[in-house]
Amino acid sequence: MTDAPSSFALLPGDGRSPVILHVPHSAREIPHAVRAGIVLDDVELERELDHITDAHTAEIARAAAGWAGARPWLFVNGLSRLVVDPERFPDEREEMLAVGMGAVYTRTTHGTALRPEDFDAAPLLERYFEPYARGMAQAVADRLAATGRAVIIDVHSYPSRRLPYELHGEGPRPPVCLGTDPFHTPPALVDAAREAFGRTRLDAPFSGTYVPLEFYGTRPEVSALMVEIRRDTYMTEPGGPAGPGLKRLGRALAGLVDAASDLPGRHT
């Protein structure tokens, strides 16, 4: 593992496209300086990365971008979520703090220590979380300026069996879970996702979707939907290679991108 010159990348799409495919959890990279603050040994860390990484989701997003009628923009995290999780609130509002998984994780997926109890998260938030948040906000602002709206499709995956850290993991685990927000997810976007993916479940076992804070709850021109893909539908768990399901899911996501590009930007 080596220090990365940039923690994220914005891959340009068609100037007419309002869609941003956001891929926050696909990478395994951890800079050396960050690795020094993690208490797991190398074997334990690799095992944790197998469980926590949304493996191959960047590949799914890139495949979808290639098949879409108007290429969407891709915003891809180049570092593991064990560095920082850019989708968490960086304060006490985030319920995942209860299991040591706020903006900077202190516990593993199985509840064991990831970092020391007295770990200072502030340097990681300043170095990685804040620039990422600014970068994503700028990407959304650019789509608003160019097209009058922005559609964030948040691309994730989740394990076929519940992990101990999951707060709401009881019940069925569908091939695709759709996470929504009452302000930013119009019903037509949900309908388009159901049409694209087939068997889905709404806001279970995971709920919500990512919108940069400066737009959250105030800009209905910004639409958002989280797509959580069950990992056994496209890869060998945990942390194994992708299979033929990746291509099928890439085409399904491309269908959602195309439909989202044609949806109105405001709620009706």
N, C-alpha and C positions, 0 to 999 in steps of 0.2 A: 504494500500500500504506500502511495506517495502523495505528497502535498499537491493538490490540484490548483492550477492558476485561477480558475473561476469555479464557483460552486453551482452555477446553473447556466443554461443556454437557451436562448430564444431562436428557434429555427423558423425563418420567414415562410409565410404562406402567400396565397393569392391576395393582392391588395383589396379585392372586393369581398373577401371572406370576413365575417364577424367572429368566426369560431376560433377559440384557443383550446387546444388539447393540453391539459395540464397534467404532468406526470411527476408527482413529487416523491415517490417512494420506490423507484425501480433500481436505484444504484446501491452498490455495496462498498464504495470507496470511502475510506476514513483516513484523513491526513494523520501523519505520524504524531504531531503535537496533540491531536485530539485523542488518538489511541492511548497516549500516555496517561490519560485521566480515566481510562476504563479498567476495571479490576478483573475482568475475565482474562483467562489465558487464551492463547491463539486458537486452540481447538474449541473452547467454549464460545469464543467470539464468532468463529465460522458457523457454529451450530445456531447461534442466536441470529446471525444474518440470514441463514436459511429460513428461519421462521418469520422474521420481521420484514424481509424485503418483498416488495410486490414484483417478483421476478418476471422479466420479459414484458412488462407493461409498456416500456418505451418502444420495444419492437412492435407491439400491437398498434401503438399510436402511429409509429412511422409507416407501418403497412397501411393503416387507414388513410393517412395523409396522401399516400401514393395513389390510392384507389378513389379518393373523393373527387367529385366533379370540380369543385373549387378547393384547392389545397388549403387546409386550415393552418394556423400558426401553432407551433409546438413550443411549450415552455417546459423544459425538462431539468429536474434536479440532478446534478452530477455527483452528489454525495449521498451517503447513506442517511436515513432518518435517525440513525444512532448519533450523528453529529448534532443536528437539530431537526425537529419536525416542523417544517414551515407551515403546516396547516393547523397547528395548535395555537390557542391564545397564549401569549407570553405572560399571563398573570393568573390570579386565583379564580377567574371565571371558568377555567377549563376543568371539567369534571375528571379528565384523565389524570390530573394530578393525584387523585386518590389512589391510583395504582402505579405511581411513579412514572407516568408517561405524559408529562406536560410538554412544553416546547423543547426542553432538554430532558431526555429520559434518565432516570436514576435507577429504574428496575427493569428487569428483562420480561419477556413475554410469559415466563413461568414464575415471576415474582421474586426472583433472587436479585442480589445487588448487582448493578451495572457500574455505578460510580459510588465513591465514598459519600457518607451521609453529609459531610461538610463541604461537598463540592460546590464551587462558585460558578453558576451558569452564566453570569453576566458577560464574560469575554466571548463565549460562544454565540450568545444572542447578538452581540455587537458585530462580531466578525462574519457570521453566517446568516442568522435569522433576519436581521434588519435589511441588509442588502437584497436578500431574496424577496422580501415583502415589497420593497421599493421597485424591484425589477418587474414583478408580476403586476403591480399596480400600474406601472408605466405601459406594460403590454396591453392591459385593458384600456387605459386611456387612449392609446394609439388606435385601437379598434373603434372606440367610440368616435374619435376624431375622423377616422377614415370612412366609417360606414353608418354612424349614428347609433350603433348598438354593439354589444359584445356578448358572446355566448361562451361561457366557460364549461367545458366538459372535463370533469375531474376523473382521471383514469387510474383505477386501483385494482388490487386483487386481494382475495382473502382465502384462508385455508378451508379445506373441506370439513375439518374437525375443529371445534372450538378450542381456542387457547386460553389459558387461565386468566390472562389480562383483560379479556373481553367483558365489558360491563353488561352488555345486552345481547349476549350470544346464544341465548336459549331459543328453542324453536327451529323451524326449517331453515336450511341453508340453500337457497335457490341458486341456479346457475349464474344468475346476475341479480344483484341487489341494486336498487336505484335509491340514492340518497337525495333528499329534496330540502328546500328551504321555503317557508311559507310566503316570503316576499319575492324571492329571486327565481323560483322555479314555476313557470307557467304550465298549466295542465297540458298544453299542446306539446311541450317539450317532453313531458313524461310519456304521452301517447306515442310520440315519435320513437322514443327509446324502446317502448314495449313492442312496437312494430318491428324495430330493427333486430332486437335480441330474442324475441319469443318469450320463453318462460322467465319471468322476473318477479320480484317482490319489492314492495315499497317500504323504504326506511327500516328494514329489518333483514339481517341482524345489525346493520350499520345505518346511521341516519345522518342527515345534514350534507352540506356541500360547501366548497371553498369559494369565498368572494373576498377580495382584498378589503381591509377594514375601511378604507376611505370611501368605498362605494357601498358598503354593507348597510342595507336597510334604508338607503336614501336614493338610489339610482335604479329605477325599474328597467332602464334600458340595458342593464347588466343582468342577463339570465345565467343560471348555473344549474348543473346537475352532476351528481357523483355516480359513476359507473363502477361498481364493485364486482369483479369477475371471480367466480370460484375457481381456485387454482387447478383442481383436478380435471377441469374441462379443457385445459390447454398445456399442462406441464406435469412432470413427475414431482410429487411433493416429498419432503420439503427441499427446495433449492435445486431441483434437478433440471434437466433440459426441457425445452419446449417441444411440443408435438404438433400434429396436424391441426389441432384445434386453434392454434395461433392464427393461421391463415383465415379460418372461418370467422373468428372473432374480429380480425382486422377488417374483413369485408362488412361485417355487421356494424362495426363502429363507423366505417365510411358511410354506410347508409344513414346512420344517425347524424353524422356531420352534414350530409347533403340536406337532410330534412331540416336540421337546425338552421342552416343557412337561409332557408326560405320562410322561417317563422317570423311573425311580428315581434318587435323588440319590447313592447310594453304589454302589461297585463290588460286583458279586456273583460 
